Amino acid sequence: MVSQTDTHALKLRDLPLMLRLKQKAIVLHSELGLIEDARGQNSALLSSIVFPRGLHSLLGRIDDKDVVGQFRHRQGDANAHLVYLAPTLNDDEDDTIWLHMLDAMAEQAGKNGAHTLVGEIELSHRLFETMRRAGYAVYSRQVIWQRSPPTQGFASPDITVTAETESDEIGIAALLGCTIPRILQSVMEPSAEMAGLVYRKDGQVEAYLAYSEGRHGVYVMPYVHPEVLSEAANIVAAALLKIERCRKLPVYICVRGYQGWLENAMRDLGFSPWLEQAVMVKHLTAGIRQTSFDRVQLSASGGKKPAATLQLVGQDSVPGYNRRKYNGLPG
């Protein structure tokens, strides 16, 4: 008997099924999953059906088995990010429908213009192997460190951090360029929706802390230059004291493998390792956007056939290109 498959964008009539399945979801976007209630009936993620806000939800069905998948992608961004799959995949289950949904989301994200689809998953989870079979590769590992409020217990450090401004853009770009390995820069930089705090020393941006706030917590991604390693704990403490919601909500700090030396600073601040994950990436396209052509130069010399030169330049083809906000800067 041939299995019947169907995948379509979630509609209002699918709402009861979505609510039921979401109670057993596996969240693949740590930032959204921790600051919002990804599984609750009043979740902000639920509003994607009526007000998409860059969230795309699909319902997949094979015979009598249903799976809901959601990913996040804003028009013009190179990267899309898996948000959740529901229900979660158990160790003894056939993963065919989850593979089907991962493929469907990759296809839809590609149609929307995304070049990559990113997901964060615990290495011990069964879905980790399913994602590898679906064409995802591990780009980095990360540990989510957690501390419950209040953060006013921190001693006020003699360090000044300020909200990022346009004048900080070049300094932040340079810092990200030297703290994130070049091969990872296109998918590991903070999202455009995150706010940021900057620490300067001798006129140079030496630390940048991107953060987002929600009803259930504060999520922080620190980027600290190794030259200020001894000051890392004080820099992070000063930043958390600047974020008012840190005083009443849990704080989650994401430390990726290439900045593992920040773990000692996390312990010094009373944070505990809470979740270890792999950052997995699936490449969807290798196309070049916004191409431009230099003028063809023709010249004749010594009776030879004129030589023609043609140069094709596409900003998406530049390694390390930062679409977030540094357009026009070198990668």
N, C-alpha and C positions, 0 to 999 in steps of 0.2 A: 504494500500500500504506500502510495506517494504522499509525503507529508505536505500539508497545505500551509504556506507561509504568507504573512501579510505584515507590512510595516507602514504606518502613516503618522503624520503629525498629530499630536494629542488634541482632541476636541473636547468641548464641554460635556458631551455625552459620555466621555471616557472618565470623567472626574471621579465618580464613585470607585471605579477600579483603581485609578491612580492612588487615591487616598488609602485604599486597602493595601496595595503593594508597597507604598512608601514606608509603611511601618517596619518593613524588614529590608530597608535599602542599605547598600554599601556605598558610602560616600567617597568620592574620588577627587574631591577638591577641598583640601584641608581648610583653606581660608574661609570659603563660604560655609562649609560644614560646621566650623567651630564658632563663627560669629553669628550665624543664623541657625534656626532649627530646621535642618534639612528633612527631618522625618515627620514633623508635626503637621496637624491639619491647618494651622494658622501660619505656616511657614511663608516667608516672603518669596521663597522659590516657587511656591504654588501659583503665584500670580502670573507666572510666565505664560499661562494659557491665554489670559486676557490681555496682559501688558507684558510683552515679551522681554523688554529690557536686555536684549542680548542673550536670553536663555531660550534654548530650543529643546522641546520635549517630543519624544517619539514613543509610540506603542508598537511592540512587536508581538506577533502571535504565530506559533507553530502548533497546529492541531489545537489542543485545549490548554496549551501553556502560554502565559502572558508575561512579558517583561517590559518595564518602562525604562527608558534611558533619557538622560538630559545632559546637554553640553552647553557651554557658554562661549559665545563668539560675538564680538562687536565688529560691525562693518569696517573694513580697512585694516584690521589687526591681522598679523601674520599667523598668530597662534590661537587655536581654540582649546578649551579645557573641559574635559569630562567633569560633570558634577556628581552624578550618581547613577547606579543601576539598581533596579528593584524588581523582584526581591533579590537578596544576596544569593550567591552561588555556594551551595553546600559541598562538602568534600566528596560525597558519594553520588552527586548528580551528573547527568549528561549535560555538557555545557554548550550544546549545539545552538540553542536559542540565544545564549549570551554572546556567542561568536557572531551570530546573525545580527544582533543589535549593535555590537561594536562596529561591524562592517557598515551597517546602515548609518550610524552616526558619522563615521569617517567619510562616507559618500556625501552626506548632507553638508558637513563642515567644508569639504572640498568645493562643493557647489557654491557655498557662501563666500568663498575666496580665501579660506584658511590654508596655510601651507603645512601646518602640523597640528596634531591633536595630542594633548598632554593629559596624563592621569597620574594620581598619587595613590599608591596601594601598599599595604603591608606585604613584606616578602613571604610571610607564612600563609597568606590567604590563598585559597584555591584560585581566585580570579587572577592572581599574578601569572600563573602558567597559561591561563586562557588568553590573557592580553599578549603574552609572548607569541602564542600561536596566531594571534590576530595581527602580528607584524609590529608590535611595540618593542622598543629597545630601552634598556635601563641607561639613563643619562647621568643620574646622580642618586645618592642616597641622602636622606634627611632625617633628622630627629626633631620632633616637636617637643619643646620643653614647656612645662606648665607651672604656673604659680597662682594660687587663689588670692583674692584680695584680702586685706588692703595692702597697697604698695606704699602707703604713707609711712610704713615702717622703715623704708630706706633712709639712710642718712643723706642729707642734701649734699651732693658732691660739689666741689669747687670747679665745676665744668659747665660751660654754656653751650646749649644746643638751641638752634633756631629753626623755625618753619622754613622749608625750602622756598626759594623765589626764582624768578627767571635768571637772575644773575648767577645762580648756583649751577645752572645746567651744564656748563662745560666742565666744572669741577666734579660734579656727580658722574658725568659720562666717563671722565678719566678714572675715577675711583672704581666704577663698575668694570671698566676695561682691565684694571689690574687686579681685581679680586675675583672675578668670574673667569674661569678658563675660556679662552677664545672660542673653542669649538662648542661651548655651551651657551655663549652669550645670547644667541638669538631666541632661546627658550627659557633662560633662567633669570632674566631681568624682572623686576617687579612690574605688576600690572599698572596701567595708566590710571585706574580707579583709586589706587592707594595714595594716601597723603604721605608726606615725608618730613623728617627732621634731619638737620645737618650739623655736624661738628667740624669746626675749622681749627687748624693749628698752623701758626705762622703763615696765615693767609691761604692755606691749602685745605681742600675738603678731604678730611682723613676718615670720616665715618658718615654713613647715610643709613637712616632707619626708616624703611617704608612700613606703613601700618594701615590697617583698616579696622573700623569699629562696627559692632552690631549689637543686637539686643542681648546676646548671650556671651559676648567676650570681645577681647581685643587681640588681633593677630599682627605680629611684628616680624619683619624680615630685616635683620641687620647686615650691613656691609661695612666692615671695619678693616682699615689698612693694617697689615702686620706690624708696621713701624710704631703703631700706638697700641700694641697688644697689652702692655702693662696698664693701660688706661681703659681697656674695654669694658670692665664691669662698671666703672664710674660713668662712662659714656652712655651705656644702656640704662643705668639707673636714672641719669639726668633726663633721658628721653621719656622714660615711663612716667616720671613725675610731671612731665609736660602734658601727658595725655590724661585728661580728667577721668575718663571712664575706667582707667586702670585702677582707680581708687575703690571701685565698687563691683567690678566684673573680673572674672578669671582672665589671665593674660597668657597667651600662647606665643612662644618665640620659635621660629623655624630656623634651624641651623643646618645648612647643607654640607655635604661631605668636604667640599673644597674650602670650607672655613671651620673645620672641626676643632681647631684650636680655641674656638669661642666657648667650648664646653666648660672649661674651668671657670670662666666668667659667669656662666649660667648657674653653676653650683654656688659660687660666691654670693650670688643674689638670691639664693634660696629656691631656685627653680629645680624641678625634677624631670628627668627624661620620661615622657609620657607615651610617645608613639614613634616607632621607627618605620620609615616608608622608603619605597623606591619611586623616583620620579621617572615615569615611562613616557616615551615619545614615539609617535607614529608619523612618519613623513607622508604627506598627502600629494603634494605637487612639487615640482622643481622649476616651475615657470618663472619668467621674469616679467615684472610689472613696470609700468611707467617707463617704458624704454624710450631712449632718445638716440638719434643718429647724428654723428658728426658729418659735416659736409665732405663729400668725396673730393679729394684733391687729385687733379690730373696734371701730369707734366710730361713733356717729351724731351728726351736727351739723346744725342748721338744717334738719331735715326731709329732708336729702339722703340718698342711698343710702349705707350704711356703707362706709367705705373699708377695703380689706383689703391688707395687705402680706405678702409672702412672700419670704424670703431663702434661697437655696440655697448652702451652703458645702461645697466639696470640697477637701481638702488637695492633691490631685493637680492641681487646676486653678490653684494659686498659682504664678506664674512664679518660678523660682529655688528652689522648695521642695526641701529637702535631706532625702531619705528616709534617708540613710545613718545619721545618728545625732542629728540636731538637731530631732527632732519637737517641735512646739510653738513653735519659733523663727520669726520672720519671715524671708522669703526674701531 
